[in-house]
Amino acid sequence: MRKAAFMKIRIHVSLKPGVLDPQGRAVHHALEGLGFAGVDDVRIGRLIELELADNTSDDAIAEMCEKLLANTVIENYRIEKVAA
Amino acid sequence: MRKAAFMKIRIHVSLKPGVLDPQGRAVHHALEGLGFAGVDDVRIGRLIELELADNTSDDAIAEMCEKLLANTVIENYRIEKVAA
């Protein structure tokens, strides 16, 4: 029997342009408060690293994003297959 | 006078191996609850997108990470310069 093989997938979730990012603004103000100049904008997103069975289909991964990992009303997501 | 030019930087912040990730485990259980098979592990990190003046030094960016953007006791960070 073939030993189960896994693949590493990264999901990059970020707020859609135009969506207010209070967390990003708080970090922006904190950076300026620490004296860092030249910071024009800060946006905070999520980086989800998945170890999946290597026979998991692209459709299943997209479905995971649509149903749970990203709030597609206000967020975009990008699926990245990490070289083993 | 030269118009201020900005560059896009992405900071990938992830928990160090071995550090417990309760958020990742919650998502893992939720995926299984939705019927997705073959999920071996889930780790959640942060994706911070910065628009910085293009004369910001690498040292200054690293200092932003060390002082604010990452908790270096339990997190690793990777700085990515995004092509304009």
Backbone of each chain as nested JSON, in Angstrom:
{
  "chains": [
    {"id": "A", "residues": [
      {"number": 1, "name": "MET", "atoms": {"N": [0.846, -1.18, 0.0], "CA": [0.0, 0.0, 0.0], "C": [0.893, 1.246, 0.0]}},
      {"number": 2, "name": "ARG", "atoms": {"N": [0.604, 2.236, -0.836], "CA": [1.43, 3.433, -0.966], "C": [1.26, 4.277, 0.298]}},
      {"number": 3, "name": "LYS", "atoms": {"N": [2.41, 4.699, 0.87], "CA": [2.357, 5.542, 2.065], "C": [1.694, 6.87, 1.663]}},
      {"number": 4, "name": "ALA", "atoms": {"N": [0.744, 7.347, 2.497], "CA": [0.039, 8.59, 2.172], "C": [1.062, 9.702, 1.986]}},
      {"number": 5, "name": "ALA", "atoms": {"N": [0.95, 10.444, 0.864], "CA": [1.872, 11.559, 0.627], "C": [1.082, 12.856, 0.772]}},
      {"number": 6, "name": "PHE", "atoms": {"N": [1.767, 13.852, 1.292], "CA": [1.085, 15.121, 1.517], "C": [1.743, 16.228, 0.722]}},
      {"number": 7, "name": "MET", "atoms": {"N": [0.996, 17.287, 0.477], "CA": [1.525, 18.449, -0.22], "C": [1.224, 19.684, 0.642]}},
      {"number": 8, "name": "LYS", "atoms": {"N": [2.089, 20.672, 0.48], "CA": [1.916, 21.899, 1.257], "C": [1.249, 22.957, 0.36]}},
      {"number": 9, "name": "ILE", "atoms": {"N": [0.164, 23.534, 0.886], "CA": [-0.566, 24.567, 0.146], "C": [-0.601, 25.829, 1.016]}},
      {"number": 10, "name": "ARG", "atoms": {"N": [-0.358, 26.994, 0.393], "CA": [-0.504, 28.268, 1.13], "C": [-1.678, 29.055, 0.549]}},
      {"number": 11, "name": "ILE", "atoms": {"N": [-2.561, 29.496, 1.438], "CA": [-3.67, 30.34, 1.012], "C": [-3.384, 31.764, 1.502]}},
      {"number": 12, "name": "HIS", "atoms": {"N": [-3.275, 32.693, 0.55], "CA": [-3.045, 34.102, 0.9], "C": [-4.407, 34.805, 0.875]}},
      {"number": 13, "name": "VAL", "atoms": {"N": [-4.868, 35.236, 2.041], "CA": [-6.177, 35.897, 2.137], "C": [-5.955, 37.373, 2.429]}},
      {"number": 14, "name": "SER", "atoms": {"N": [-6.507, 38.24, 1.58], "CA": [-6.322, 39.679, 1.827], "C": [-7.643, 40.423, 1.595]}},
      {"number": 15, "name": "LEU", "atoms": {"N": [-7.77, 41.547, 2.283], "CA": [-8.998, 42.326, 2.147], "C": [-9.096, 42.873, 0.72]}},
      {"number": 16, "name": "LYS", "atoms": {"N": [-10.314, 42.941, 0.199], "CA": [-10.504, 43.512, -1.132], "C": [-10.169, 45.003, -1.09]}},
      {"number": 17, "name": "PRO", "atoms": {"N": [-9.619, 45.548, -2.194], "CA": [-9.332, 46.984, -2.231], "C": [-10.597, 47.78, -1.859]}},
      {"number": 18, "name": "GLY", "atoms": {"N": [-10.403, 48.852, -1.097], "CA": [-11.559, 49.686, -0.754], "C": [-12.23, 49.253, 0.538]}},
      {"number": 19, "name": "VAL", "atoms": {"N": [-11.95, 48.028, 1.003], "CA": [-12.545, 47.603, 2.278], "C": [-11.71, 48.197, 3.41]}},
      {"number": 20, "name": "LEU", "atoms": {"N": [-12.349, 48.848, 4.364], "CA": [-11.653, 49.484, 5.484], "C": [-10.875, 48.436, 6.284]}},
      {"number": 21, "name": "ASP", "atoms": {"N": [-9.644, 48.793, 6.682], "CA": [-8.793, 47.831, 7.402], "C": [-8.361, 48.456, 8.731]}},
      {"number": 22, "name": "PRO", "atoms": {"N": [-9.227, 48.404, 9.76], "CA": [-8.891, 49.053, 11.037], "C": [-7.6, 48.51, 11.664]}},
      {"number": 23, "name": "GLN", "atoms": {"N": [-7.373, 47.194, 11.479], "CA": [-6.162, 46.603, 12.049], "C": [-4.93, 47.196, 11.356]}},
      {"number": 24, "name": "GLY", "atoms": {"N": [-5.023, 47.322, 10.034], "CA": [-3.913, 47.901, 9.281], "C": [-3.647, 49.335, 9.707]}},
      {"number": 25, "name": "ARG", "atoms": {"N": [-4.725, 50.08, 9.941], "CA": [-4.535, 51.487, 10.338], "C": [-3.906, 51.57, 11.725]}},
      {"number": 26, "name": "ALA", "atoms": {"N": [-4.296, 50.662, 12.609], "CA": [-3.708, 50.68, 13.965], "C": [-2.205, 50.41, 13.88]}},
      {"number": 27, "name": "VAL", "atoms": {"N": [-1.816, 49.446, 13.054], "CA": [-0.387, 49.124, 12.902], "C": [0.336, 50.311, 12.272]}},
      {"number": 28, "name": "HIS", "atoms": {"N": [-0.312, 50.948, 11.305], "CA": [0.259, 52.12, 10.637], "C": [0.575, 53.211, 11.669]}},
      {"number": 29, "name": "HIS", "atoms": {"N": [-0.402, 53.516, 12.509], "CA": [-0.172, 54.558, 13.536], "C": [0.932, 54.122, 14.511]}},
      {"number": 30, "name": "ALA", "atoms": {"N": [0.949, 52.834, 14.861], "CA": [1.969, 52.356, 15.81], "C": [3.365, 52.479, 15.199]}},
      {"number": 31, "name": "LEU", "atoms": {"N": [3.497, 52.165, 13.906], "CA": [4.81, 52.301, 13.251], "C": [5.262, 53.764, 13.301]}},
      {"number": 32, "name": "GLU", "atoms": {"N": [4.332, 54.657, 13.01], "CA": [4.698, 56.089, 13.033], "C": [5.038, 56.514, 14.453]}},
      {"number": 33, "name": "GLY", "atoms": {"N": [4.299, 55.978, 15.417], "CA": [4.594, 56.297, 16.815], "C": [5.976, 55.838, 17.243]}},
      {"number": 34, "name": "LEU", "atoms": {"N": [6.469, 54.78, 16.578], "CA": [7.818, 54.273, 16.906], "C": [8.889, 55.031, 16.124]}},
      {"number": 35, "name": "GLY", "atoms": {"N": [8.419, 56.014, 15.317], "CA": [9.39, 56.87, 14.638], "C": [9.768, 56.421, 13.23]}},
      {"number": 36, "name": "PHE", "atoms": {"N": [9.061, 55.446, 12.674], "CA": [9.361, 55.001, 11.304], "C": [8.692, 55.963, 10.31]}},
      {"number": 37, "name": "ALA", "atoms": {"N": [9.517, 56.563, 9.454], "CA": [8.973, 57.506, 8.462], "C": [8.723, 56.758, 7.16]}},
      {"number": 38, "name": "GLY", "atoms": {"N": [7.978, 57.394, 6.242], "CA": [7.822, 56.849, 4.902], "C": [6.881, 55.671, 4.789]}},
      {"number": 39, "name": "VAL", "atoms": {"N": [6.019, 55.48, 5.799], "CA": [5.028, 54.385, 5.71], "C": [3.752, 54.967, 5.113]}},
      {"number": 40, "name": "ASP", "atoms": {"N": [3.385, 54.526, 3.897], "CA": [2.231, 55.114, 3.221], "C": [0.942, 54.325, 3.495]}},
      {"number": 41, "name": "ASP", "atoms": {"N": [1.049, 53.008, 3.596], "CA": [-0.162, 52.207, 3.841], "C": [0.217, 50.853, 4.445]}},
      {"number": 42, "name": "VAL", "atoms": {"N": [-0.708, 50.304, 5.256], "CA": [-0.496, 48.987, 5.869], "C": [-1.794, 48.19, 5.714]}},
      {"number": 43, "name": "ARG", "atoms": {"N": [-1.72, 46.999, 5.173], "CA": [-2.905, 46.13, 5.042], "C": [-2.557, 44.787, 5.678]}},
      {"number": 44, "name": "ILE", "atoms": {"N": [-3.442, 44.273, 6.527], "CA": [-3.174, 43.001, 7.215], "C": [-4.058, 41.911, 6.606]}},
      {"number": 45, "name": "GLY", "atoms": {"N": [-3.436, 40.757, 6.257], "CA": [-4.237, 39.634, 5.741], "C": [-3.859, 38.374, 6.49]}},
      {"number": 46, "name": "ARG", "atoms": {"N": [-4.367, 37.234, 6.005], "CA": [-4.068, 35.942, 6.667], "C": [-3.276, 35.048, 5.727]}},
      {"number": 47, "name": "LEU", "atoms": {"N": [-2.411, 34.244, 6.36], "CA": [-1.589, 33.295, 5.609], "C": [-1.907, 31.917, 6.202]}},
      {"number": 48, "name": "ILE", "atoms": {"N": [-2.614, 31.096, 5.428], "CA": [-3.044, 29.794, 5.954], "C": [-2.222, 28.71, 5.278]}},
      {"number": 49, "name": "GLU", "atoms": {"N": [-1.453, 27.939, 6.082], "CA": [-0.621, 26.872, 5.52], "C": [-1.304, 25.529, 5.79]}},
      {"number": 50, "name": "LEU", "atoms": {"N": [-1.583, 24.8, 4.714], "CA": [-2.295, 23.514, 4.823], "C": [-1.377, 22.375, 4.392]}},
      {"number": 51, "name": "GLU", "atoms": {"N": [-1.417, 21.27, 5.154], "CA": [-0.794, 20.012, 4.708], "C": [-1.961, 19.135, 4.257]}},
      {"number": 52, "name": "LEU", "atoms": {"N": [-2.053, 18.867, 2.943], "CA": [-3.18, 18.112, 2.417], "C": [-2.685, 16.839, 1.726]}},
      {"number": 53, "name": "ALA", "atoms": {"N": [-3.509, 15.815, 1.732], "CA": [-3.202, 14.6, 0.962], "C": [-2.98, 15.032, -0.492]}},
      {"number": 54, "name": "ASP", "atoms": {"N": [-1.93, 14.452, -1.129], "CA": [-1.549, 15.022, -2.438], "C": [-2.551, 14.694, -3.547]}},
      {"number": 55, "name": "ASN", "atoms": {"N": [-3.585, 13.905, -3.226], "CA": [-4.62, 13.669, -4.239], "C": [-5.823, 14.615, -4.058]}},
      {"number": 56, "name": "THR", "atoms": {"N": [-5.67, 15.628, -3.188], "CA": [-6.758, 16.597, -3.005], "C": [-6.875, 17.448, -4.266]}},
      {"number": 57, "name": "SER", "atoms": {"N": [-8.091, 17.549, -4.8], "CA": [-8.266, 18.256, -6.084], "C": [-8.252, 19.77, -5.886]}},
      {"number": 58, "name": "ASP", "atoms": {"N": [-7.934, 20.504, -6.97], "CA": [-7.954, 21.971, -6.92], "C": [-9.36, 22.469, -6.55]}},
      {"number": 59, "name": "ASP", "atoms": {"N": [-10.379, 21.773, -7.063], "CA": [-11.759, 22.188, -6.746], "C": [-12.033, 22.081, -5.245]}},
      {"number": 60, "name": "ALA", "atoms": {"N": [-11.519, 21.011, -4.634], "CA": [-11.762, 20.826, -3.186], "C": [-11.064, 21.946, -2.405]}},
      {"number": 61, "name": "ILE", "atoms": {"N": [-9.847, 22.32, -2.855], "CA": [-9.117, 23.385, -2.153], "C": [-9.869, 24.711, -2.295]}},
      {"number": 62, "name": "ALA", "atoms": {"N": [-10.349, 24.97, -3.512], "CA": [-11.113, 26.216, -3.73], "C": [-12.372, 26.205, -2.867]}},
      {"number": 63, "name": "GLU", "atoms": {"N": [-12.994, 25.022, -2.755], "CA": [-14.228, 24.926, -1.954], "C": [-13.937, 25.207, -0.476]}},
      {"number": 64, "name": "MET", "atoms": {"N": [-12.763, 24.734, 0.019], "CA": [-12.368, 25.03, 1.405], "C": [-12.282, 26.546, 1.605]}},
      {"number": 65, "name": "CYS", "atoms": {"N": [-11.726, 27.228, 0.609], "CA": [-11.577, 28.686, 0.711], "C": [-12.944, 29.366, 0.7]}},
      {"number": 66, "name": "GLU", "atoms": {"N": [-13.787, 28.945, -0.261], "CA": [-15.091, 29.587, -0.421], "C": [-15.979, 29.362, 0.816]}},
      {"number": 67, "name": "LYS", "atoms": {"N": [-15.881, 28.15, 1.403], "CA": [-16.802, 27.813, 2.506], "C": [-16.309, 28.257, 3.882]}},
      {"number": 68, "name": "LEU", "atoms": {"N": [-14.949, 28.308, 4.041], "CA": [-14.462, 28.541, 5.413], "C": [-13.287, 29.51, 5.516]}},
      {"number": 69, "name": "LEU", "atoms": {"N": [-12.271, 29.31, 4.673], "CA": [-10.999, 29.993, 4.923], "C": [-11.039, 31.485, 4.581]}},
      {"number": 70, "name": "ALA", "atoms": {"N": [-11.899, 31.873, 3.65], "CA": [-11.966, 33.298, 3.3], "C": [-13.42, 33.768, 3.332]}},
      {"number": 71, "name": "ASN", "atoms": {"N": [-13.61, 34.999, 3.741], "CA": [-14.954, 35.598, 3.679], "C": [-15.032, 36.334, 2.344]}},
      {"number": 72, "name": "THR", "atoms": {"N": [-15.564, 35.659, 1.343], "CA": [-15.451, 36.161, -0.04], "C": [-16.26, 37.442, -0.279]}},
      {"number": 73, "name": "VAL", "atoms": {"N": [-17.044, 37.852, 0.72], "CA": [-17.755, 39.132, 0.566], "C": [-16.745, 40.283, 0.641]}},
      {"number": 74, "name": "ILE", "atoms": {"N": [-15.761, 40.166, 1.538], "CA": [-14.816, 41.278, 1.729], "C": [-13.364, 40.861, 1.478]}},
      {"number": 75, "name": "GLU", "atoms": {"N": [-13.134, 39.584, 1.205], "CA": [-11.746, 39.136, 1.051], "C": [-11.509, 38.449, -0.29]}},
      {"number": 76, "name": "ASN", "atoms": {"N": [-10.276, 38.594, -0.793], "CA": [-9.803, 37.81, -1.937], "C": [-8.894, 36.717, -1.404]}},
      {"number": 77, "name": "TYR", "atoms": {"N": [-8.769, 35.602, -2.15], "CA": [-7.797, 34.583, -1.734], "C": [-7.007, 34.102, -2.941]}},
      {"number": 78, "name": "ARG", "atoms": {"N": [-5.764, 33.686, -2.684], "CA": [-4.9, 33.163, -3.743], "C": [-4.308, 31.844, -3.242]}},
      {"number": 79, "name": "ILE", "atoms": {"N": [-4.405, 30.807, -4.068], "CA": [-3.919, 29.476, -3.682], "C": [-2.518, 29.284, -4.256]}},
      {"number": 80, "name": "GLU", "atoms": {"N": [-1.564, 28.949, -3.387], "CA": [-0.175, 28.735, -3.832], "C": [0.242, 27.307, -3.474]}},
      {"number": 81, "name": "LYS", "atoms": {"N": [0.682, 26.529, -4.479], "CA": [1.204, 25.175, -4.199], "C": [2.693, 25.325, -3.895]}},
      {"number": 82, "name": "VAL", "atoms": {"N": [3.101, 24.901, -2.706], "CA": [4.499, 25.07, -2.297], "C": [5.261, 23.839, -2.776]}},
      {"number": 83, "name": "ALA", "atoms": {"N": [6.392, 24.082, -3.472], "CA": [7.195, 22.965, -3.979], "C": [7.626, 22.109, -2.783]}},
      {"number": 84, "name": "ALA", "atoms": {"N": [7.534, 20.78, -2.92], "CA": [7.846, 19.879, -1.784], "C": [9.318, 19.957, -1.42]}}
    ]},
    {"id": "B", "residues": [
      {"number": 1, "name": "MET", "atoms": {"N": [11.425, 68.806, -7.982], "CA": [11.516, 67.858, -6.869], "C": [10.941, 66.505, -7.328]}},
      {"number": 2, "name": "ARG", "atoms": {"N": [11.627, 65.392, -7.053], "CA": [11.2, 64.062, -7.503], "C": [9.951, 63.659, -6.712]}},
      {"number": 3, "name": "LYS", "atoms": {"N": [8.919, 63.193, -7.449], "CA": [7.686, 62.75, -6.798], "C": [8.039, 61.527, -5.939]}},
      {"number": 4, "name": "ALA", "atoms": {"N": [7.53, 61.515, -4.676], "CA": [7.841, 60.399, -3.768], "C": [7.411, 59.099, -4.438]}},
      {"number": 5, "name": "ALA", "atoms": {"N": [8.328, 58.103, -4.484], "CA": [7.989, 56.8, -5.077], "C": [7.886, 55.794, -3.942]}},
      {"number": 6, "name": "PHE", "atoms": {"N": [6.953, 54.87, -4.107], "CA": [6.742, 53.879, -3.053], "C": [7.003, 52.482, -3.582]}},
      {"number": 7, "name": "MET", "atoms": {"N": [7.287, 51.576, -2.661], "CA": [7.487, 50.179, -3.024], "C": [6.577, 49.331, -2.145]}},
      {"number": 8, "name": "LYS", "atoms": {"N": [6.202, 48.185, -2.694], "CA": [5.311, 47.288, -1.95], "C": [6.149, 46.176, -1.314]}},
      {"number": 9, "name": "ILE", "atoms": {"N": [5.959, 46.005, 0.008], "CA": [6.692, 44.97, 0.745], "C": [5.656, 44.045, 1.384]}},
      {"number": 10, "name": "ARG", "atoms": {"N": [5.896, 42.735, 1.31], "CA": [5.028, 41.78, 2.022], "C": [5.822, 41.114, 3.142]}},
      {"number": 11, "name": "ILE", "atoms": {"N": [5.258, 41.131, 4.349], "CA": [5.877, 40.433, 5.474], "C": [5.041, 39.183, 5.77]}},
      {"number": 12, "name": "HIS", "atoms": {"N": [5.673, 38.019, 5.64], "CA": [4.993, 36.753, 5.946], "C": [5.372, 36.361, 7.379]}},
      {"number": 13, "name": "VAL", "atoms": {"N": [4.402, 36.391, 8.269], "CA": [4.66, 36.065, 9.681], "C": [4.01, 34.717, 9.994]}},
      {"number": 14, "name": "SER", "atoms": {"N": [4.817, 33.768, 10.49], "CA": [4.231, 32.452, 10.81], "C": [4.773, 31.961, 12.153]}},
      {"number": 15, "name": "LEU", "atoms": {"N": [3.967, 31.128, 12.794], "CA": [4.39, 30.611, 14.097], "C": [5.607, 29.708, 13.918]}},
      {"number": 16, "name": "LYS", "atoms": {"N": [6.521, 29.736, 14.878], "CA": [7.688, 28.856, 14.818], "C": [7.224, 27.403, 14.95]}},
      {"number": 17, "name": "PRO", "atoms": {"N": [7.923, 26.465, 14.271], "CA": [7.561, 25.042, 14.412], "C": [7.522, 24.661, 15.895]}},
      {"number": 18, "name": "GLY", "atoms": {"N": [6.553, 23.84, 16.266], "CA": [6.493, 23.393, 17.661], "C": [5.65, 24.296, 18.535]}},
      {"number": 19, "name": "VAL", "atoms": {"N": [5.371, 25.527, 18.077], "CA": [4.509, 26.409, 18.869], "C": [3.055, 26.016, 18.614]}},
      {"number": 20, "name": "LEU", "atoms": {"N": [2.306, 25.804, 19.667], "CA": [0.898, 25.384, 19.558], "C": [0.098, 26.438, 18.79]}},
      {"number": 21, "name": "ASP", "atoms": {"N": [-0.784, 25.964, 17.882], "CA": [-1.552, 26.903, 17.061], "C": [-3.046, 26.617, 17.242]}},
      {"number": 22, "name": "PRO", "atoms": {"N": [-3.65, 27.129, 18.327], "CA": [-5.063, 26.812, 18.586], "C": [-5.991, 27.244, 17.45]}},
      {"number": 23, "name": "GLN", "atoms": {"N": [-5.648, 28.381, 16.813], "CA": [-6.494, 28.857, 15.711], "C": [-6.423, 27.853, 14.548]}},
      {"number": 24, "name": "GLY", "atoms": {"N": [-5.217, 27.384, 14.277], "CA": [-5.05, 26.4, 13.213], "C": [-5.819, 25.12, 13.509]}},
      {"number": 25, "name": "ARG", "atoms": {"N": [-5.79, 24.701, 14.763], "CA": [-6.508, 23.463, 15.124], "C": [-8.018, 23.652, 14.993]}},
      {"number": 26, "name": "ALA", "atoms": {"N": [-8.5, 24.843, 15.346], "CA": [-9.945, 25.095, 15.227], "C": [-10.371, 25.02, 13.759]}},
      {"number": 27, "name": "VAL", "atoms": {"N": [-9.557, 25.604, 12.874], "CA": [-9.879, 25.575, 11.439], "C": [-9.797, 24.133, 10.937]}},
      {"number": 28, "name": "HIS", "atoms": {"N": [-8.807, 23.394, 11.43], "CA": [-8.645, 21.989, 11.04], "C": [-9.917, 21.191, 11.372]}},
      {"number": 29, "name": "HIS", "atoms": {"N": [-10.387, 21.343, 12.608], "CA": [-11.61, 20.618, 13.006], "C": [-12.806, 21.079, 12.166]}},
      {"number": 30, "name": "ALA", "atoms": {"N": [-12.874, 22.382, 11.891], "CA": [-14.01, 22.904, 11.112], "C": [-13.997, 22.328, 9.697]}},
      {"number": 31, "name": "LEU", "atoms": {"N": [-12.798, 22.232, 9.092], "CA": [-12.72, 21.654, 7.738], "C": [-13.217, 20.205, 7.758]}},
      {"number": 32, "name": "GLU", "atoms": {"N": [-12.786, 19.474, 8.772], "CA": [-13.225, 18.059, 8.86], "C": [-14.726, 18.002, 9.096]}},
      {"number": 33, "name": "GLY", "atoms": {"N": [-15.225, 18.942, 9.916], "CA": [-16.666, 18.988, 10.166], "C": [-17.461, 19.266, 8.904]}},
      {"number": 34, "name": "LEU", "atoms": {"N": [-16.843, 19.965, 7.953], "CA": [-17.532, 20.262, 6.685], "C": [-17.371, 19.107, 5.691]}},
      {"number": 35, "name": "GLY", "atoms": {"N": [-16.652, 18.056, 6.159], "CA": [-16.563, 16.867, 5.312], "C": [-15.337, 16.803, 4.42]}},
      {"number": 36, "name": "PHE", "atoms": {"N": [-14.38, 17.707, 4.61], "CA": [-13.157, 17.659, 3.792], "C": [-12.208, 16.607, 4.381]}},
      {"number": 37, "name": "ALA", "atoms": {"N": [-11.848, 15.636, 3.533], "CA": [-10.94, 14.578, 4.012], "C": [-9.507, 14.942, 3.639]}},
      {"number": 38, "name": "GLY", "atoms": {"N": [-8.534, 14.243, 4.224], "CA": [-7.142, 14.397, 3.805], "C": [-6.457, 15.661, 4.284]}},
      {"number": 39, "name": "VAL", "atoms": {"N": [-7.014, 16.304, 5.317], "CA": [-6.357, 17.506, 5.869], "C": [-5.468, 17.047, 7.015]}},
      {"number": 40, "name": "ASP", "atoms": {"N": [-4.124, 17.194, 6.851], "CA": [-3.21, 16.678, 7.869], "C": [-2.844, 17.741, 8.901]}},
      {"number": 41, "name": "ASP", "atoms": {"N": [-2.705, 18.994, 8.452], "CA": [-2.336, 20.053, 9.397], "C": [-2.745, 21.414, 8.851]}},
      {"number": 42, "name": "VAL", "atoms": {"N": [-3.034, 22.346, 9.77], "CA": [-3.404, 23.715, 9.391], "C": [-2.644, 24.678, 10.3]}},
      {"number": 43, "name": "ARG", "atoms": {"N": [-1.93, 25.628, 9.711], "CA": [-1.219, 26.641, 10.501], "C": [-1.656, 28.012, 9.992]}},
      {"number": 44, "name": "ILE", "atoms": {"N": [-1.98, 28.919, 10.903], "CA": [-2.462, 30.252, 10.51], "C": [-1.375, 31.281, 10.814]}},
      {"number": 45, "name": "GLY", "atoms": {"N": [-1.051, 32.132, 9.816], "CA": [-0.072, 33.203, 10.069], "C": [-0.643, 34.518, 9.589]}},
      {"number": 46, "name": "ARG", "atoms": {"N": [0.215, 35.549, 9.574], "CA": [-0.237, 36.892, 9.131], "C": [0.51, 37.301, 7.869]}},
      {"number": 47, "name": "LEU", "atoms": {"N": [-0.224, 38.069, 7.048], "CA": [0.354, 38.576, 5.807], "C": [0.206, 40.096, 5.875]}},
      {"number": 48, "name": "ILE", "atoms": {"N": [1.329, 40.783, 6.058], "CA": [1.265, 42.241, 6.24], "C": [1.799, 42.896, 4.974]}},
      {"number": 49, "name": "GLU", "atoms": {"N": [0.948, 43.695, 4.303], "CA": [1.367, 44.371, 3.072], "C": [1.648, 45.843, 3.391]}},
      {"number": 50, "name": "LEU", "atoms": {"N": [2.869, 46.28, 3.109], "CA": [3.288, 47.65, 3.423], "C": [3.571, 48.417, 2.133]}},
      {"number": 51, "name": "GLU", "atoms": {"N": [3.131, 49.681, 2.08], "CA": [3.552, 50.604, 1.013], "C": [4.562, 51.54, 1.692]}},
      {"number": 52, "name": "LEU", "atoms": {"N": [5.84, 51.413, 1.299], "CA": [6.884, 52.199, 1.955], "C": [7.583, 53.084, 0.929]}},
      {"number": 53, "name": "ALA", "atoms": {"N": [8.088, 54.219, 1.385], "CA": [8.922, 55.067, 0.524], "C": [10.067, 54.197, 0.014]}},
      {"number": 54, "name": "ASP", "atoms": {"N": [10.397, 54.338, -1.292], "CA": [11.327, 53.359, -1.873], "C": [12.766, 53.54, -1.391]}},
      {"number": 55, "name": "ASN", "atoms": {"N": [12.996, 54.585, -0.569], "CA": [14.35, 54.722, -0.002], "C": [14.435, 54.136, 1.415]}},
      {"number": 56, "name": "THR", "atoms": {"N": [13.379, 53.411, 1.815], "CA": [13.416, 52.772, 3.137], "C": [14.436, 51.63, 3.109]}},
      {"number": 57, "name": "SER", "atoms": {"N": [15.35, 51.633, 4.078], "CA": [16.439, 50.633, 4.064], "C": [15.942, 49.267, 4.538]}},
      {"number": 58, "name": "ASP", "atoms": {"N": [16.668, 48.211, 4.143], "CA": [16.33, 46.86, 4.589], "C": [16.406, 46.771, 6.119]}},
      {"number": 59, "name": "ASP", "atoms": {"N": [17.39, 47.484, 6.696], "CA": [17.52, 47.459, 8.162], "C": [16.274, 48.039, 8.828]}},
      {"number": 60, "name": "ALA", "atoms": {"N": [15.755, 49.117, 8.239], "CA": [14.564, 49.754, 8.841], "C": [13.371, 48.794, 8.766]}},
      {"number": 61, "name": "ILE", "atoms": {"N": [13.261, 48.078, 7.635], "CA": [12.135, 47.135, 7.487], "C": [12.28, 46.002, 8.507]}},
      {"number": 62, "name": "ALA", "atoms": {"N": [13.513, 45.508, 8.649], "CA": [13.737, 44.427, 9.637], "C": [13.418, 44.933, 11.036]}},
      {"number": 63, "name": "GLU", "atoms": {"N": [13.779, 46.199, 11.301], "CA": [13.522, 46.764, 12.633], "C": [12.011, 46.872, 12.894]}},
      {"number": 64, "name": "MET", "atoms": {"N": [11.234, 47.224, 11.845], "CA": [9.765, 47.274, 11.983], "C": [9.245, 45.894, 12.405]}},
      {"number": 65, "name": "CYS", "atoms": {"N": [9.82, 44.853, 11.793], "CA": [9.375, 43.485, 12.104], "C": [9.745, 43.113, 13.538]}},
      {"number": 66, "name": "GLU", "atoms": {"N": [11.008, 43.404, 13.899], "CA": [11.492, 43.018, 15.222], "C": [10.741, 43.767, 16.326]}},
      {"number": 67, "name": "LYS", "atoms": {"N": [10.432, 45.044, 16.081], "CA": [9.822, 45.867, 17.15], "C": [8.301, 45.734, 17.235]}},
      {"number": 68, "name": "LEU", "atoms": {"N": [7.662, 45.464, 16.06], "CA": [6.178, 45.549, 16.105], "C": [5.458, 44.433, 15.344]}},
      {"number": 69, "name": "LEU", "atoms": {"N": [5.898, 44.178, 14.11], "CA": [5.068, 43.357, 13.23], "C": [5.085, 41.862, 13.59]}},
      {"number": 70, "name": "ALA", "atoms": {"N": [6.173, 41.413, 14.193], "CA": [6.232, 39.988, 14.564], "C": [6.639, 39.846, 16.028]}},
      {"number": 71, "name": "ASN", "atoms": {"N": [6.097, 38.848, 16.679], "CA": [6.525, 38.541, 18.052], "C": [7.618, 37.484, 17.931]}},
      {"number": 72, "name": "THR", "atoms": {"N": [8.851, 37.931, 17.915], "CA": [9.968, 37.043, 17.545], "C": [10.216, 35.941, 18.577]}},
      {"number": 73, "name": "VAL", "atoms": {"N": [9.522, 36.01, 19.714], "CA": [9.665, 34.904, 20.683], "C": [8.996, 33.644, 20.113]}},
      {"number": 74, "name": "ILE", "atoms": {"N": [7.851, 33.812, 19.462], "CA": [7.104, 32.641, 18.97], "C": [6.883, 32.661, 17.461]}},
      {"number": 75, "name": "GLU", "atoms": {"N": [7.307, 33.746, 16.8], "CA": [7.032, 33.832, 15.355], "C": [8.299, 34.035, 14.529]}},
      {"number": 76, "name": "ASN", "atoms": {"N": [8.287, 33.514, 13.303], "CA": [9.308, 33.818, 12.3], "C": [8.709, 34.818, 11.314]}},
      {"number": 77, "name": "TYR", "atoms": {"N": [9.562, 35.613, 10.668], "CA": [9.033, 36.498, 9.614], "C": [9.939, 36.429, 8.388]}},
      {"number": 78, "name": "ARG", "atoms": {"N": [9.316, 36.656, 7.217], "CA": [10.088, 36.669, 5.965], "C": [9.679, 37.919, 5.201]}},
      {"number": 79, "name": "ILE", "atoms": {"N": [10.683, 38.685, 4.748], "CA": [10.421, 39.952, 4.037], "C": [10.474, 39.681, 2.539]}},
      {"number": 80, "name": "GLU", "atoms": {"N": [9.406, 40.048, 1.836], "CA": [9.348, 39.852, 0.376], "C": [9.152, 41.201, -0.3]}},
      {"number": 81, "name": "LYS", "atoms": {"N": [10.062, 41.555, -1.228], "CA": [9.887, 42.799, -2.0], "C": [9.041, 42.455, -3.224]}},
      {"number": 82, "name": "VAL", "atoms": {"N": [7.901, 43.105, -3.363], "CA": [6.99, 42.799, -4.467], "C": [7.374, 43.667, -5.657]}},
      {"number": 83, "name": "ALA", "atoms": {"N": [7.562, 42.998, -6.819], "CA": [7.959, 43.75, -8.018], "C": [6.879, 44.797, -8.314]}},
      {"number": 84, "name": "ALA", "atoms": {"N": [7.283, 46.011, -8.646], "CA": [6.319, 47.122, -8.849], "C": [5.435, 46.845, -10.061]}}
    ]}
  ]
}
